[in-house]
Amino acid sequence: MKPGDSIKFEFAGKKKEGVVHKVFPNTVYLKVDFEKDKGKIVKRKLSQVGGKKAKK
């Protein structure tokens, strides 16, 4: 997983699609377009979005 990758993740019981913005060892920041808030940054644990530990 690296910045620019498009992934699907669980948000409020539904599947949302987002673009990886930043990746840290245990956390990933996703840029998501919501209906009323385009380009919102959402923080998730790497394990929640199906990623493994980030490589340094």
ZAKEPA-929426 format. One record per residue: residue number from 1; residue in one letter; x, y, z of N, C-alpha, C in turn. Coordinates in steps of 0.1 Angstrom, whole numbers, plus 5000, padded with zeros to 4 digits. Layout:
BEGIN
> NUM,A,X,Y,Z,X,Y,Z,X,Y,Z
...
end
This chain:
BEGIN
> 1,M,5008,4988,5000,5000,5000,5000,5009,5012,5000
> 2,K,5006,5021,4991,5014,5034,4990,5005,5045,4986
> 3,P,5009,5057,4988,5001,5069,4984,4997,5068,4969
> 4,G,4984,5071,4967,4979,5071,4954,4971,5058,4950
> 5,D,4972,5048,4958,4965,5035,4956,4950,5038,4960
> 6,S,4941,5032,4952,4927,5032,4955,4923,5019,4962
> 7,I,4916,5021,4974,4912,5009,4981,4897,5011,4986
> 8,K,4891,5000,4989,4877,5000,4995,4878,4997,5010
> 9,F,4870,5004,5018,4871,5001,5032,4856,5003,5038
> 10,E,4855,4998,5050,4842,4999,5057,4840,5012,5063
> 11,F,4828,5019,5061,4825,5032,5067,4810,5032,5070
> 12,A,4807,5033,5082,4793,5034,5087,4784,5022,5081
> 13,G,4790,5010,5081,4783,4999,5076,4782,4997,5061
> 14,K,4788,5006,5054,4788,5005,5039,4803,5005,5034
> 15,K,4804,5000,5022,4818,5001,5016,4820,5014,5009
> 16,K,4831,5021,5012,4834,5033,5006,4847,5031,4999
> 17,E,4850,5039,4989,4862,5039,4981,4870,5052,4984
> 18,G,4883,5050,4987,4892,5061,4990,4905,5059,4984
> 19,V,4913,5070,4983,4926,5070,4978,4936,5072,4990
> 20,V,4946,5064,4991,4956,5065,5001,4963,5078,5000
> 21,H,4963,5086,5011,4969,5099,5012,4983,5098,5019
> 22,K,4984,5092,5030,4996,5090,5038,4996,5076,5044
> 23,V,5008,5070,5046,5009,5057,5052,5019,5058,5063
> 24,F,5016,5053,5075,5025,5052,5086,5025,5038,5091
> 25,P,5034,5034,5100,5036,5020,5104,5023,5013,5108
> 26,N,5014,5020,5115,5002,5014,5120,4989,5022,5115
> 27,T,4991,5032,5108,4979,5041,5105,4980,5045,5090
> 28,V,4968,5046,5084,4967,5051,5070,4957,5062,5069
> 29,Y,4960,5072,5062,4951,5083,5060,4945,5082,5045
> 30,L,4932,5083,5044,4925,5081,5031,4918,5093,5028
> 31,K,4919,5097,5015,4911,5109,5010,4898,5103,5004
> 32,V,4887,5107,5009,4874,5101,5005,4865,5113,5001
> 33,D,4857,5110,4990,4847,5120,4986,4833,5116,4991
> 34,F,4828,5124,5001,4815,5122,5006,4805,5131,4998
> 35,E,4792,5128,4999,4783,5136,4992,4784,5151,4994
> 36,K,4785,5155,5007,4786,5170,5010,4800,5174,5014
> 37,D,4810,5165,5014,4823,5169,5018,4833,5162,5009
> 38,K,4837,5168,4998,4846,5163,4989,4861,5164,4994
> 39,G,4869,5153,4993,4883,5154,4996,4885,5153,5011
> 40,K,4876,5147,5019,4878,5146,5033,4888,5135,5036
> 41,I,4897,5138,5046,4907,5129,5051,4902,5120,5062
> 42,V,4902,5107,5061,4898,5098,5071,4910,5090,5076
> 43,K,4911,5088,5089,4922,5081,5095,4917,5067,5099
> 44,R,4924,5056,5095,4921,5043,5099,4934,5035,5103
> 45,K,4932,5025,5111,4943,5016,5114,4946,5008,5102
> 46,L,4958,5005,5100,4962,4997,5088,4955,4983,5088
> 47,S,4953,4977,5099,4947,4964,5100,4932,4965,5096
> 48,Q,4926,4976,5098,4911,4978,5094,4909,4979,5079
> 49,V,4919,4983,5072,4917,4984,5057,4924,4973,5050
> 50,G,4928,4962,5057,4933,4950,5051,4948,4951,5047
> 51,G,4955,4961,5053,4969,4962,5050,4977,4956,5060
> 52,K,4990,4953,5057,4999,4947,5066,5008,4959,5071
> 53,K,5017,4956,5079,5027,4966,5084,5033,4973,5072
> 54,A,5034,4986,5073,5041,4994,5063,5056,4991,5063
> 55,K,5061,4991,5051,5076,4989,5050,5083,5002,5050
> 56,K,5094,5003,5057,5101,5015,5059,5111,5017,5047
end
